[in-house]
Amino acid sequence: MLPLSDLLIWSFAGVLFGSLISWIPGFHIYNIIALLVAVFGVGELMPVQAFPFFAVGAIVAYAYVSAISSVYFSVADESAVFLLFPTQRYLLLGRGHEAVLLYLIGAVAGTIILVLGLLFVFPKVLPPIYQATSPYITYFLVAIVLFMFMSEWPKEGDRGKTVKERLWLAWRQILGGIFVFFLSGILGFIIMNTNILPTTSAYTRLTPMFIGFFGMSWVVLNILSNPPMLPQKPEDKIESSIYNTLKASFGGAFGGTIAAVYPIITGGMGALVAGHMTSQRGDDAFIISQGVNRVIYYVGAFSLLFLPNLRLTRGAGAWLVSSLYTPKSHSEYIAAVGVILLASGISFLFTYGLSKIIARSFNVMHIKKISYFVAAVLVVISYLLTDWMGVVVLFVSTAIGLMAAAFNTRRSYCLGGLILPVLVSMTGHTGAFIHLLGLG
Amino acid sequence: MRGFTHYISGLAAATFFPALVADIRMGILVPVIAAASAYFPDFVDFKFGKFFARRDYEIDPAPWDEKKHYAPKLVKIKDLSEKNHYQFFAIEGRVEEILTRGSGTISYEVFDKEGNVKTITEEYNTIVFTLSDGTGRITVEAFGDDYKMFEEEFGQIEEGRELLVFGYVDVDPDGSLRFIVSDAPHPQGIAETIAEAIEKAYEEGEKIVKIHNIRLPGDVYRQFWIHLDPPKREVRVEMGPIVTPGGVAIGGDVPEYRKYGIAKVNVPFIKTYPKPTRIDSFSGPEIAFRLTKHQGKPVVKDRFLPWHHGFSHSMTMGVIIGAVVFLLAKLFGYSHATDLALASMIGQWLHVFEDQLGFMGSNLFPPITKDVIPGFKLGESGSGLTNFSTAWLMIALMIWNFNRFTDPRPIPIGDAKLLLYLIWPSIIGFGIAIVKSFRLRKEIAQLMDYYTNLEAFEEMEEVGGI
């Protein structure tokens, strides 16, 4: 293991790196770490044993600081053409800083739950439970996907004048979601199973697709909707209750843990399941649970790489790191827990301070200008990681991401890009599917 | 219970069949049909049944703008009529003539939580003018708090000025229309329509009322409550604040003088659930008013979401699902068709049983039973406690079954001990839910006792006993 001083320096470097880039809309820490590895390499500037700790710092920072981009830079226009996320509603009411504070409460709760879990629960409970349930992961995955389709809540249909009209309005949205899922799935399948992207981009071939689905599509919406930059209140005041905080923390932790432990199941899917199980209601509870969920999902999933008696590789960050160095000792596990606490403290202060600054100066620079800049950077990242075909993939996936918004369906249907090809592969139908698509 | 609770019950039901567990382990995913069967009753009701349901009265306090899908709808003056009484709209036009500018005194009634009336008198400023939009002319009136809002928005009003005005339509005794500046519909229209539906149900047997919600720009909703007050033979509608879909109030309270709508009902009716109906985000509810007997006397009773918990939520439906799954599985050559059919049937039955723990109840054995059998009242469908306790129990049972049916066992401890380790959170959750349910059951029992005594009172009054 690295000397403690080196470990602290690289962890701190990770937090700093993560904090500086995670507030920018459309940027994802995994993409940036991949870019870092691709462009600068690891082993020259940084010792390989330090890389997991650098990554922990950066991922913790992302789990905290990305609240800024989701609250302040996923801006909706006043007419709310599409349904809004609770954070966007807070922003439209001038309560963006309050939304960040609620998120931070959740993130701190998530960190405490995660650290306690890593120290006292996960090493004992996770291995046997995982042993008992891991052969059935495909079953759970299919079950969750089927539930996503079956449980889509028709947001329209009530006001149709005839039965036929009502059914069409309701099912238009449901069918739109299924369409987005399969379209994403086909794109993901093509990317995973053909040479459309260069083989040198093995670890980052899905990156442009995800940037398009979840990053670029928001950025484009910001540009198209040209939202007003409303004054924000920078006061440290929240409206919630201890009961809501506890309930949201419990639900968020539950969903985050499911997503962290089981492959392919993302934080959004975990949150869907946990939200139903704990019957959550309320914007404040939703934002708090998002904070808990994201910390446990991102940081918890990565921490499993350190867990000595299980050592699961979950998430793109863990795969990237494990390709260079996998932590082996119990002391590295304990050190990782310490880094999580340290990084959380720094990230909390950074997020809080940045939110205050942005709330005070929210209308200084219009989101449209920032969005143009970010869009250009996202294209450059895609190009650097996957060449010109990556840029093409970026445009296609952006169009699919925009479709999800236009159909008023869950944006998580875009996860079809990952889920469908993995399911096809898990069930042994890759060859048949390639044939069906006329790819070979 | 929430959808996922039912769904996970079906997932768990499949794991009680060793053959199905073995199939899942080998990557045969057909047993997921049991989970779909468990969710099927809600899927059918909310994706189809809801849209096929009859609507005898459709209350739309604030019709949507067809392009933007929120209220207020921009209308032409020529399109307004008496039918739009109390509905919330927007009109764009030119001020033709200012009729009155001044102040006066207004008296209005307010209600407390028990429905007691208090009269309030206060000074107000007002402006009355005619607005023309090329298709017609209408009198526009702003007074009280709405005048302040109007003045803040438009400043001094002069003839010839172009305006986009929000408000509700009012009808004068002579039948002419007025447009009252406001930021919400008037609740009186909702109250009157519900009262009429109750009276018609008393005459004709059943009337179903669809009440639409009020969606405003920014994906926020005007919340309102419907109080059915059988002892006073009243329907009261209370207009509330603007709320987000997550239920957070963000202000926009309406002035007291247009906060309440009250309509008298001339027939006896009872309410079966001791809370008012709240309408805000998602879609508005349907309420059926049905003529029934209470203590041997005809009375109208309410039933929330009449298309829900019918045949789809019956044990009979479970048998049909089992039979259909069996036939399809056989047709496609699935080797464990019987197990799958049984798991699917049990999954659907679990849904019915879980819903029976709540308030609505279900029509359990049609065609033998004709109407819903009341629920056990353990908790509301949205209760986090009962939902989590049930879902956790199902997760525990799945892990338990996976362990039992795997050799060697991944968790090498005895079945009973493992089950106890796994299910204790559910035992605690259900324990708390049972204790909490006593209070609500007591409230409902008291309400029914009250109705019974009330009717006795009325009978005495009829024969001159008081």
HADDOCK unambig.tbl for C-alpha pairs under 7 A between the chains (distance, minus, plus):
assign (segid A and resid 78 and name CA) (segid B and resid 218 and name CA) 5.77 0.50 0.50
assign (segid A and resid 79 and name CA) (segid B and resid 217 and name CA) 5.53 0.50 0.50
assign (segid A and resid 79 and name CA) (segid B and resid 218 and name CA) 5.64 0.50 0.50
assign (segid A and resid 80 and name CA) (segid B and resid 217 and name CA) 6.66 0.50 0.50
assign (segid A and resid 80 and name CA) (segid B and resid 218 and name CA) 4.96 0.50 0.50
assign (segid A and resid 80 and name CA) (segid B and resid 219 and name CA) 6.28 0.50 0.50
assign (segid A and resid 83 and name CA) (segid B and resid 219 and name CA) 6.29 0.50 0.50
assign (segid A and resid 84 and name CA) (segid B and resid 219 and name CA) 6.49 0.50 0.50
assign (segid A and resid 128 and name CA) (segid B and resid 410 and name CA) 6.17 0.50 0.50
assign (segid A and resid 128 and name CA) (segid B and resid 411 and name CA) 5.66 0.50 0.50
assign (segid A and resid 131 and name CA) (segid B and resid 410 and name CA) 5.77 0.50 0.50
assign (segid A and resid 132 and name CA) (segid B and resid 399 and name CA) 6.68 0.50 0.50
assign (segid A and resid 132 and name CA) (segid B and resid 402 and name CA) 6.26 0.50 0.50
assign (segid A and resid 132 and name CA) (segid B and resid 403 and name CA) 5.79 0.50 0.50
assign (segid A and resid 132 and name CA) (segid B and resid 410 and name CA) 5.30 0.50 0.50
assign (segid A and resid 132 and name CA) (segid B and resid 411 and name CA) 6.91 0.50 0.50
assign (segid A and resid 133 and name CA) (segid B and resid 399 and name CA) 6.63 0.50 0.50
assign (segid A and resid 133 and name CA) (segid B and resid 402 and name CA) 6.88 0.50 0.50
assign (segid A and resid 135 and name CA) (segid B and resid 25 and name CA) 5.65 0.50 0.50
assign (segid A and resid 136 and name CA) (segid B and resid 24 and name CA) 6.37 0.50 0.50
assign (segid A and resid 136 and name CA) (segid B and resid 25 and name CA) 5.69 0.50 0.50
assign (segid A and resid 139 and name CA) (segid B and resid 24 and name CA) 6.48 0.50 0.50
assign (segid A and resid 139 and name CA) (segid B and resid 29 and name CA) 5.90 0.50 0.50
assign (segid A and resid 143 and name CA) (segid B and resid 32 and name CA) 6.14 0.50 0.50
assign (segid A and resid 150 and name CA) (segid B and resid 43 and name CA) 6.64 0.50 0.50
assign (segid A and resid 155 and name CA) (segid B and resid 282 and name CA) 6.71 0.50 0.50
assign (segid A and resid 158 and name CA) (segid B and resid 283 and name CA) 6.89 0.50 0.50
assign (segid A and resid 163 and name CA) (segid B and resid 51 and name CA) 5.83 0.50 0.50
assign (segid A and resid 163 and name CA) (segid B and resid 52 and name CA) 5.62 0.50 0.50
assign (segid A and resid 166 and name CA) (segid B and resid 51 and name CA) 5.92 0.50 0.50
assign (segid A and resid 167 and name CA) (segid B and resid 51 and name CA) 6.15 0.50 0.50
assign (segid A and resid 273 and name CA) (segid B and resid 4 and name CA) 6.83 0.50 0.50
assign (segid A and resid 276 and name CA) (segid B and resid 2 and name CA) 6.15 0.50 0.50
assign (segid A and resid 276 and name CA) (segid B and resid 4 and name CA) 5.73 0.50 0.50
assign (segid A and resid 277 and name CA) (segid B and resid 4 and name CA) 6.55 0.50 0.50
assign (segid A and resid 277 and name CA) (segid B and resid 5 and name CA) 6.27 0.50 0.50
assign (segid A and resid 277 and name CA) (segid B and resid 387 and name CA) 5.60 0.50 0.50
assign (segid A and resid 277 and name CA) (segid B and resid 388 and name CA) 4.94 0.50 0.50
assign (segid A and resid 277 and name CA) (segid B and resid 391 and name CA) 6.20 0.50 0.50
assign (segid A and resid 278 and name CA) (segid B and resid 384 and name CA) 4.51 0.50 0.50
assign (segid A and resid 278 and name CA) (segid B and resid 387 and name CA) 6.22 0.50 0.50
assign (segid A and resid 278 and name CA) (segid B and resid 388 and name CA) 5.18 0.50 0.50
assign (segid A and resid 279 and name CA) (segid B and resid 382 and name CA) 5.85 0.50 0.50
assign (segid A and resid 279 and name CA) (segid B and resid 383 and name CA) 6.41 0.50 0.50
assign (segid A and resid 279 and name CA) (segid B and resid 384 and name CA) 4.62 0.50 0.50
assign (segid A and resid 279 and name CA) (segid B and resid 387 and name CA) 6.84 0.50 0.50
assign (segid A and resid 281 and name CA) (segid B and resid 246 and name CA) 5.83 0.50 0.50
assign (segid A and resid 282 and name CA) (segid B and resid 246 and name CA) 3.89 0.50 0.50
assign (segid A and resid 282 and name CA) (segid B and resid 247 and name CA) 5.39 0.50 0.50
assign (segid A and resid 282 and name CA) (segid B and resid 248 and name CA) 6.40 0.50 0.50
assign (segid A and resid 283 and name CA) (segid B and resid 246 and name CA) 4.49 0.50 0.50
assign (segid A and resid 283 and name CA) (segid B and resid 247 and name CA) 7.00 0.50 0.50
assign (segid A and resid 283 and name CA) (segid B and resid 248 and name CA) 6.52 0.50 0.50
assign (segid A and resid 427 and name CA) (segid B and resid 27 and name CA) 6.14 0.50 0.50
